[in-house]
Amino acid sequence: MKNCLTAVPGLLLLSIFTSGLVHAETNVAANKRPNILFCIADDASFPHMGAYGCSWVKTPGFDRVAREGLLFNNAYTPNAKCAPSRACILTGRNSWQLKAAGNHMAFFPTEFKTYVESLADAGYAVGKTAKGWAPGVAVDANGKRRDLVGPAYNQKRTKPPASGISPIDYAANFELFLKQSTAEKPWCFWYGGLEPHRGYEYGAGIKKAGKKVTDIDRVPAYWPDNETVRTDMLDYAYEIEYFDQHLVRMLNLLEQRGELENTLVVVTADNGMPFPRVKGQEYERSNHLPLAIMWKQGIQSGNRVIEDYVSFIDFAPTFLEVAGLTAEEAGMQPITGRSLSDIFHSEKSGIVNPQRDHVLIGKERHDIGRPHDQGYPIRGIVKQGMLYLKNDEPGRWPAGNPETGYLNCDGSPTKSVILQLRRDGKQEAFWQWAFGRRPGEELYAISEDPECMQNLATLPAYQDQKESLKKQLQDELTAQKDPRVLGNGSVFEKYQYSDPRTRGFYERYMQGEKVKAGWVNETDFESRPLD
C-alpha cells in the first residue's frame, strides 16, 4: 500500500512529522491507562505462525508482536468452538460456568457482562471490526441487542484476493475507529478477522501466493498425505497470512500515531484449524492456540518465550487490571481466570510462575446434527505435557451423526477425502480418527505425541498419572460448580439452539425436510446411519 506522505514536500513533511510527535506525546500522557488491541483469527491452530518455526506460514505481524513482547508456548482455549471460546475470553469464566453461552449458537445470558462493556462504562472508547462474539443472539433484559465487544466498524471495504476471504478492510476500519476516538480517552478495539475460517478458494495458496505442496514439512498422521490435503493446508496458510497482513497495517498505524508504546496488543485465535479432528474437538491441536502479547510501556522485558500454561479466561482479568478495575467494580460475574500481570512484570523466560502448570478444557453442544440437538460433552485437563479427556457420552458420534453430514466438522477437501476413503473401503483408520466413536477416557503424552495418536488411558504404566489428573479435574470442576459434574449436565441439552433455521436438524432432516446446513458439503451426508 502506498504511503500517502511520499508526495508531500520535505519542509511540509518535517512540519507534519514534528507536530505528529507532539500530538503523540500528548496522547500518551493523556492516556495513562493503556489502549487495548485484541486481535483474534478465526480458526488457527498452534503452531502455525512464523514465530513458532512454521516455515509454510508467513506471519511478520505476529512475529513482530512476539519478538518485541512475549511468545506463549502453552496458551489454550477452554472450548474449541467460536462462540463458547469467545464467551470465555469476554467473561473470564470457563464455558461450563456460562450457562447457555457454554454452547455454540446460543442465547447469551443477560447476567454475564463482558470486559468490553465494563471498559466502556469505565470511560474507554470501544469498537470492533468483523467477527465479535458469534454466532448466537445477545440481547439485554429489554430485548435490545447488546454489543458484547463494542459497536461495529465495517464500513470500509476492499477487494479480497480470493473468494472466501472477507471484503471487510479490517485495518481501514481500525483507522476509522481511531480517527473518531478522542485523545482524552483510552480505547479498546477488537479485531475479529474472518480468516482462516472456511470456505477457501481451492488452490489459492499455490496460485496466488506461490506456495508449493512440498513446502509443508509434515501432514498430521490423522489425515492422508496427498496433494489434495496439502493444497487444503496451503489455502489455510494463505488465509492466516491475510489476517496477519492487516495486523501489520494496524501496528504500523499505531506506530505512526505514536500510540504503539502504550497499547497492549494481544494476537491469538479462537480455536483450532477448520479440519477434521481439530476444530470442535478437544485434542491438542483443537485447544492449543497461538498467542503473542506486546506492551512496550507495561511489559518489563520483551523478546521472551513463556512456557507457563495460560487460558483464555486469563484475558479479561488482565484487561480489567491494566485499566484499574476489579471484576466487582466492573459489575462482572466472579472471574475464574488470573491476570497475566505476573508474567508482564517478570524478566524471566520459560516458566515464570510454577503455579501456572495446567489448564482445564471441555465442551457441550457445538453444531447440531444429533437427535434432539444433543451435544458431545467432554471435560479435560492439560498438565505438564499430558492431556486427559473424559467423554461423558461415548455412545454418541463426536463430530455429529454420519447420516446428517457430521455437522460439527466443516465441509472441506480434506473431509471429503477421508469420507470417500471409508466409502471405498480404503484406509478407514483416517475416518475412525476423525469421526468414529471414542472411549470414555483418553490420555495422551502431548509433549511427545501432540497429534494424540496413542491413547494411554488403559495402559497399566499410566494408571496413577491418569487417576491423579482425573481427580484434579473433578475437584476443580466441583469447585467451579460445573453442572456436568454436579449431576445436572442435562441442562446444557435444554438450552435452545439460537438459529431456528437449523434447530431440530436431525428430526427434520430424517423426516425428509431439506434443511440447509451451509457449512458442510452435500456429499458429507452418509446415505444411511452407520450404527
Beta strands, then each sheet from edge to edge (+ up, - down):
strand 1: 35-41
strand 2: 70-76
strand 3: 106-108
strand 4: 125-130
strand 5: 136-138
strand 6: 187-192
strand 7: 263-269
strand 8: 288-294
strand 9: 304-306
strand 10: 310-311
strand 11: 358-363
strand 12: 378-383
strand 13: 386-391
strand 14: 441-444
sheet 1: 4+ 6+ 1+ 7+ 8- 2+ 9+
sheet 2: 4+ 6+ 1+ 7+ 8- 2+ 10+
sheet 3: 3+ 5+
sheet 4: 11+ 12- 13+ 14-
end
